[in-house]
C-alpha cells in the first residue's frame, strides 16, 4: 500500500497510558523490551541513544506519526536500558548492535527504515551492514559513529585513562538526566572492533542525515564525514543552525517525519 505524502506531527496531543512492553528473549538469558505496531511497509524501527529509553520524546513522536498513517513501527530498549533486562555497564556497542539486529530479525517484518539517534545512528549502520537486504532507508539524527574512540577516549586525560584502566569504569556528567554517564573500559575496547569512519562503508540504501550545528556533544562534522564514507550516492545531510544534540523540538521532529515519508514512497526502478 502506498503511504500518503501528507503528514502531520501530533506531538501536542495528550499522552495516553502506554501498555506494558513485550519482551524478546536473548541467548544470554536476558530480554529486550519493545513495542511493535503492525502496519504498512516499509516499517520504521527506532534506535535510541546511549542511556536513553524508548519512552523518550522522539520515539513516541515517531510512533504516533507512523501509526496514525497505518505504517508499521517498532521501538525498543537495549539491554541495560529502560525496561530491558541487564546492567548498563555490561553493555557494549557490539552487544547493543546485536540487540537491534535481534529486533530487526524477530520483531520487525519486511523492509525497514531505521531511524537512529546519537549512538543509535552508529548501531543503525551496524544493523544495516548486517542485514542489507532488509533496508529501505536510514535516517540518522545527531549520528555518533565511533564516538567511544573519537569523542570519549581521545578526550580523556592521563588520570582519567589510569582510573578507567584500574577501575574499569569512569563517570561523566550527563546534562540530559540525573544519572551520570557510565563509561566502561569494555565499552571503549569493544567499540574499537566496530569503528566505521576510517574507510568506505558498504551501505547502498538511501540515507538521510540530520544534525544540529549547536550540538555540543557530537560535532555536526561527524555527519558530514559519515556522508562521505557511505557508498550510496543517495545521501543528503541537513544541518540546522540552532538545533542541539537532542534534535527534539517540534520543528526538528517534523523534519524527520518528512524524511520518513520520503523514504516510504516507492523508489523508481533503475534506469527510470
The 8 nearest C-alpha neighbors of each residue, nearest first, counted from 0:
[[1, 2, 39, 40, 3, 41, 70, 265],
 [2, 0, 3, 264, 265, 263, 39, 40],
 [3, 1, 0, 4, 264, 263, 68, 260],
 [2, 4, 5, 1, 6, 260, 68, 264],
 [3, 5, 260, 6, 2, 261, 264, 257],
 [6, 4, 3, 7, 260, 2, 257, 68],
 [7, 5, 4, 8, 257, 260, 256, 3],
 [6, 8, 9, 64, 5, 253, 256, 257],
 [7, 9, 10, 253, 64, 6, 60, 256],
 [8, 10, 11, 12, 7, 64, 63, 60],
 [9, 11, 12, 8, 60, 249, 63, 13],
 [12, 10, 9, 13, 8, 14, 249, 60],
 [11, 13, 10, 9, 14, 15, 8, 63],
 [14, 12, 15, 11, 10, 9, 16, 63],
 [15, 13, 12, 16, 17, 11, 10, 59],
 [14, 16, 17, 13, 12, 18, 59, 63],
 [17, 15, 18, 14, 19, 13, 54, 20],
 [16, 18, 15, 19, 20, 14, 54, 34],
 [19, 17, 20, 16, 34, 21, 15, 33],
 [18, 20, 17, 21, 34, 33, 32, 16],
 [21, 19, 33, 34, 32, 18, 22, 82],
 [20, 22, 33, 32, 34, 19, 23, 31],
 [23, 21, 32, 31, 30, 33, 24, 20],
 [22, 24, 31, 30, 25, 32, 21, 33],
 [25, 23, 30, 29, 22, 31, 28, 26],
 [24, 26, 29, 27, 30, 28, 23, 31],
 [27, 25, 28, 24, 29, 30, 23, 101],
 [28, 26, 25, 29, 24, 30, 85, 84],
 [29, 27, 26, 25, 24, 30, 84, 85],
 [28, 30, 25, 84, 27, 24, 85, 31],
 [29, 31, 24, 23, 84, 25, 22, 83],
 [30, 32, 83, 23, 22, 78, 76, 77],
 [33, 31, 22, 83, 21, 76, 75, 82],
 [32, 34, 75, 20, 21, 74, 22, 76],
 [33, 35, 20, 74, 73, 21, 75, 36],
 [36, 34, 73, 72, 33, 37, 74, 106],
 [35, 37, 72, 71, 73, 38, 34, 66],
 [38, 36, 71, 35, 72, 70, 39, 69],
 [39, 37, 71, 70, 69, 40, 36, 42],
 [38, 40, 70, 71, 69, 41, 0, 42],
 [41, 39, 42, 71, 70, 110, 38, 109],
 [40, 42, 110, 111, 263, 39, 112, 135],
 [41, 43, 71, 40, 111, 72, 70, 112],
 [42, 44, 72, 112, 111, 113, 71, 73],
 [45, 43, 73, 113, 72, 74, 114, 112],
 [44, 46, 114, 74, 115, 113, 47, 73],
 [47, 45, 115, 119, 114, 116, 44, 123],
 [48, 46, 119, 116, 115, 51, 45, 52],
 [47, 49, 118, 119, 117, 51, 116, 50],
 [48, 50, 51, 118, 47, 117, 119, 80],
 [49, 51, 80, 48, 52, 180, 87, 81],
 [52, 50, 48, 49, 47, 80, 53, 55],
 [53, 51, 81, 54, 55, 76, 80, 47],
 [52, 54, 55, 75, 76, 58, 74, 47],
 [53, 55, 52, 59, 58, 56, 81, 57],
 [56, 54, 53, 58, 57, 52, 59, 51],
 [55, 57, 59, 58, 60, 54, 247, 10],
 [56, 58, 60, 59, 55, 61, 247, 252],
 [59, 57, 61, 55, 60, 56, 53, 62],
 [58, 60, 62, 56, 57, 61, 63, 54],
 [59, 61, 57, 63, 62, 58, 10, 56],
 [62, 60, 64, 63, 58, 59, 65, 57],
 [63, 61, 59, 65, 60, 64, 66, 58],
 [64, 62, 60, 61, 66, 65, 67, 59],
 [63, 65, 61, 67, 62, 66, 8, 60],
 [66, 64, 70, 62, 68, 67, 63, 61],
 [65, 67, 69, 68, 63, 70, 64, 62],
 [68, 66, 64, 65, 69, 63, 70, 62],
 [67, 69, 66, 65, 70, 64, 2, 3],
 [68, 70, 66, 38, 67, 39, 65, 71],
 [71, 69, 39, 38, 65, 66, 68, 42],
 [70, 72, 38, 42, 37, 36, 39, 43],
 [71, 73, 43, 36, 42, 44, 35, 62],
 [74, 72, 35, 44, 34, 43, 45, 36],
 [75, 73, 45, 34, 33, 53, 44, 35],
 [76, 74, 33, 53, 32, 34, 77, 73],
 [75, 77, 80, 53, 32, 83, 81, 52],
 [78, 76, 80, 95, 98, 79, 31, 83],
 [77, 79, 83, 85, 80, 84, 31, 76],
 [78, 80, 87, 86, 85, 84, 83, 77],
 [81, 79, 77, 78, 76, 83, 50, 52],
 [82, 80, 52, 83, 76, 79, 53, 51],
 [81, 83, 32, 80, 76, 84, 31, 20],
 [84, 82, 31, 32, 78, 81, 76, 80],
 [85, 83, 30, 29, 78, 79, 31, 82],
 [84, 86, 79, 78, 29, 87, 83, 89],
 [87, 85, 79, 88, 89, 90, 78, 84],
 [86, 88, 79, 89, 90, 80, 85, 78],
 [87, 89, 86, 90, 183, 181, 79, 182],
 [90, 88, 87, 86, 91, 85, 79, 185],
 [91, 89, 87, 88, 94, 95, 79, 78],
 [92, 90, 186, 94, 93, 95, 189, 185],
 [91, 93, 95, 94, 190, 96, 189, 186],
 [92, 94, 96, 91, 95, 97, 189, 193],
 [95, 93, 97, 91, 96, 92, 90, 98],
 [96, 94, 98, 97, 92, 93, 77, 91],
 [95, 97, 99, 93, 122, 98, 94, 92],
 [96, 98, 94, 100, 95, 99, 101, 93],
 [99, 97, 95, 101, 96, 100, 77, 94],
 [98, 100, 96, 102, 97, 101, 103, 95],
 [99, 101, 103, 97, 102, 98, 126, 104],
 [100, 102, 104, 98, 103, 99, 105, 97],
 [103, 101, 106, 99, 105, 100, 104, 98],
 [102, 104, 100, 107, 101, 105, 106, 99],
 [105, 103, 101, 102, 100, 106, 107, 108],
 [104, 106, 102, 101, 103, 107, 108, 23],
 [107, 105, 102, 103, 104, 108, 35, 101],
 [108, 106, 103, 105, 102, 104, 73, 109],
 [109, 107, 106, 110, 103, 42, 104, 111],
 [108, 110, 111, 40, 41, 133, 107, 42],
 [109, 111, 133, 41, 135, 134, 40, 42],
 [112, 110, 42, 41, 134, 135, 43, 133],
 [111, 113, 136, 43, 135, 137, 42, 134],
 [112, 114, 137, 44, 43, 45, 111, 138],
 [115, 113, 138, 45, 139, 137, 46, 44],
 [114, 116, 120, 119, 46, 139, 123, 45],
 [115, 117, 140, 119, 120, 47, 48, 142],
 [116, 118, 142, 143, 141, 48, 119, 120],
 [119, 117, 48, 143, 120, 121, 49, 116],
 [118, 120, 115, 116, 46, 122, 47, 48],
 [119, 121, 115, 142, 123, 116, 139, 118],
 [122, 120, 144, 124, 118, 119, 123, 143],
 [121, 123, 119, 125, 96, 124, 120, 126],
 [124, 122, 120, 126, 121, 125, 115, 119],
 [123, 125, 127, 121, 122, 126, 128, 120],
 [124, 126, 122, 128, 127, 123, 129, 96],
 [127, 125, 129, 123, 128, 124, 100, 130],
 [128, 126, 124, 130, 131, 129, 125, 123],
 [127, 129, 125, 126, 131, 130, 124, 202],
 [128, 130, 126, 127, 131, 125, 100, 124],
 [131, 129, 127, 132, 128, 133, 126, 134],
 [132, 130, 127, 133, 134, 128, 129, 202],
 [133, 131, 130, 134, 110, 127, 135, 129],
 [134, 132, 110, 131, 130, 111, 135, 109],
 [133, 135, 111, 136, 131, 110, 132, 112],
 [136, 134, 112, 111, 110, 204, 41, 133],
 [137, 135, 112, 205, 204, 134, 206, 262],
 [136, 138, 206, 113, 112, 114, 207, 205],
 [139, 137, 114, 207, 208, 206, 113, 115],
 [138, 140, 208, 115, 120, 142, 114, 209],
 [139, 141, 116, 209, 142, 210, 115, 117],
 [142, 140, 210, 117, 244, 116, 209, 139],
 [143, 141, 117, 120, 140, 139, 116, 144],
 [142, 144, 117, 118, 146, 121, 120, 145],
 [145, 143, 121, 146, 142, 120, 118, 195],
 [144, 146, 194, 147, 148, 149, 143, 195],
 [147, 145, 150, 149, 148, 143, 144, 151],
 [148, 146, 151, 187, 145, 150, 149, 190],
 [149, 147, 152, 146, 151, 145, 150, 153],
 [148, 150, 146, 153, 151, 147, 145, 152],
 [151, 149, 146, 148, 147, 153, 154, 152],
 [152, 150, 147, 154, 153, 148, 149, 146],
 [151, 153, 148, 155, 154, 147, 149, 150],
 [154, 152, 149, 151, 155, 148, 150, 156],
 [155, 153, 151, 152, 150, 156, 149, 148],
 [156, 154, 152, 153, 159, 160, 151, 157],
 [155, 157, 159, 158, 160, 154, 153, 152],
 [156, 158, 160, 159, 161, 155, 162, 154],
 [159, 157, 161, 160, 156, 162, 155, 163],
 [158, 160, 162, 156, 161, 157, 155, 163],
 [161, 159, 163, 157, 162, 158, 164, 155],
 [160, 162, 158, 164, 159, 163, 165, 157],
 [163, 161, 159, 165, 160, 164, 166, 158],
 [162, 164, 167, 160, 168, 166, 161, 165],
 [163, 165, 161, 167, 162, 166, 160, 184],
 [166, 164, 162, 163, 167, 161, 168, 160],
 [167, 165, 163, 168, 162, 164, 169, 161],
 [166, 168, 163, 184, 164, 183, 165, 169],
 [169, 167, 183, 163, 182, 166, 184, 181],
 [170, 168, 182, 163, 181, 183, 171, 162],
 [171, 169, 181, 180, 179, 182, 168, 172],
 [170, 172, 180, 179, 173, 181, 169, 182],
 [171, 173, 179, 180, 174, 170, 178, 177],
 [172, 174, 179, 175, 176, 180, 171, 178],
 [173, 175, 176, 172, 177, 179, 178, 180],
 [176, 174, 173, 177, 178, 245, 172, 179],
 [177, 175, 178, 174, 173, 179, 172, 50],
 [176, 178, 179, 173, 175, 174, 172, 180],
 [177, 179, 176, 180, 173, 172, 181, 175],
 [180, 178, 173, 172, 171, 170, 181, 177],
 [179, 181, 171, 170, 173, 182, 172, 178],
 [180, 182, 170, 169, 179, 183, 168, 171],
 [183, 181, 169, 168, 170, 180, 186, 184],
 [184, 182, 168, 186, 185, 167, 181, 88],
 [183, 185, 187, 167, 186, 188, 168, 163],
 [184, 186, 188, 183, 187, 189, 91, 167],
 [185, 187, 91, 183, 189, 184, 188, 190],
 [188, 186, 190, 184, 185, 147, 189, 183],
 [187, 189, 185, 190, 191, 186, 184, 192],
 [190, 188, 191, 186, 192, 187, 185, 91],
 [189, 191, 187, 192, 193, 188, 92, 186],
 [192, 190, 189, 193, 188, 194, 187, 148],
 [191, 193, 190, 189, 194, 188, 93, 92],
 [194, 192, 190, 191, 195, 93, 189, 92],
 [195, 193, 145, 191, 192, 196, 190, 144],
 [196, 194, 197, 193, 198, 145, 200, 144],
 [195, 197, 198, 194, 225, 228, 145, 144],
 [198, 196, 195, 199, 194, 228, 200, 145],
 [197, 199, 196, 200, 195, 228, 229, 194],
 [200, 198, 228, 229, 201, 230, 197, 196],
 [199, 201, 229, 228, 202, 230, 198, 195],
 [202, 200, 230, 199, 203, 229, 128, 231],
 [201, 203, 230, 200, 229, 204, 231, 128],
 [202, 204, 231, 230, 201, 205, 229, 232],
 [203, 205, 136, 202, 231, 135, 206, 134],
 [206, 204, 136, 233, 234, 137, 203, 231],
 [207, 205, 234, 137, 136, 138, 233, 204],
 [206, 208, 138, 235, 234, 236, 137, 139],
 [207, 209, 139, 236, 138, 237, 235, 140],
 [210, 208, 237, 140, 236, 238, 139, 141],
 [211, 209, 141, 238, 219, 140, 239, 212],
 [210, 212, 242, 239, 243, 213, 214, 238],
 [211, 213, 240, 214, 219, 239, 242, 241],
 [212, 214, 243, 211, 241, 242, 215, 240],
 [215, 213, 243, 244, 211, 212, 216, 217],
 [216, 214, 217, 213, 218, 244, 243, 212],
 [215, 217, 214, 244, 218, 150, 243, 141],
 [216, 218, 214, 215, 143, 219, 141, 244],
 [219, 217, 220, 221, 214, 216, 215, 212],
 [218, 220, 221, 210, 222, 212, 217, 211],
 [219, 221, 223, 218, 222, 224, 217, 225],
 [222, 220, 224, 219, 223, 218, 225, 143],
 [221, 223, 225, 220, 224, 219, 226, 142],
 [224, 222, 220, 226, 221, 225, 227, 219],
 [225, 223, 221, 227, 226, 222, 220, 228],
 [224, 226, 222, 228, 227, 223, 221, 229],
 [225, 227, 223, 224, 229, 228, 222, 234],
 [226, 228, 224, 225, 229, 223, 230, 199],
 [229, 227, 199, 225, 226, 200, 224, 230],
 [230, 228, 200, 226, 231, 227, 199, 202],
 [231, 229, 201, 202, 203, 200, 228, 199],
 [230, 232, 203, 233, 229, 202, 204, 234],
 [231, 233, 234, 230, 203, 229, 205, 235],
 [234, 232, 205, 231, 206, 235, 204, 203],
 [233, 235, 206, 232, 207, 205, 226, 231],
 [234, 236, 207, 208, 237, 206, 233, 226],
 [235, 237, 208, 209, 207, 238, 234, 223],
 [238, 236, 209, 208, 210, 239, 235, 207],
 [239, 237, 210, 211, 209, 240, 212, 236],
 [240, 238, 211, 242, 241, 212, 210, 237],
 [239, 241, 212, 242, 211, 213, 238, 243],
 [240, 242, 213, 239, 212, 211, 243, 214],
 [243, 241, 211, 213, 239, 240, 246, 212],
 [244, 242, 214, 213, 211, 245, 246, 241],
 [245, 243, 214, 246, 141, 211, 216, 215],
 [244, 246, 247, 243, 141, 242, 214, 248],
 [247, 245, 244, 251, 243, 242, 248, 211],
 [248, 246, 245, 251, 252, 57, 249, 56],
 [249, 247, 251, 250, 246, 252, 242, 245],
 [248, 250, 252, 251, 253, 247, 10, 8],
 [249, 251, 253, 248, 252, 254, 247, 246],
 [252, 250, 248, 254, 253, 249, 247, 246],
 [251, 253, 249, 255, 254, 250, 247, 248],
 [254, 252, 250, 256, 251, 255, 8, 257],
 [255, 253, 257, 251, 252, 256, 258, 250],
 [254, 256, 258, 252, 257, 253, 259, 251],
 [257, 255, 259, 253, 258, 254, 260, 252],
 [256, 258, 260, 254, 255, 259, 253, 261],
 [259, 257, 261, 255, 260, 256, 262, 254],
 [260, 258, 256, 262, 257, 261, 263, 255],
 [259, 261, 257, 263, 258, 262, 4, 256],
 [262, 260, 258, 263, 259, 264, 257, 4],
 [261, 263, 259, 264, 260, 258, 136, 135],
 [264, 262, 260, 261, 41, 259, 265, 2],
 [263, 265, 262, 261, 266, 1, 2, 260],
 [266, 264, 267, 263, 1, 262, 261, 268],
 [265, 267, 264, 268, 262, 263, 269, 135],
 [268, 266, 271, 269, 265, 270, 264, 262],
 [267, 269, 271, 270, 266, 265, 264, 204],
 [270, 268, 271, 267, 266, 265, 233, 204],
 [269, 271, 268, 267, 266, 265, 233, 232],
 [270, 269, 268, 267, 266, 265, 233, 264]]
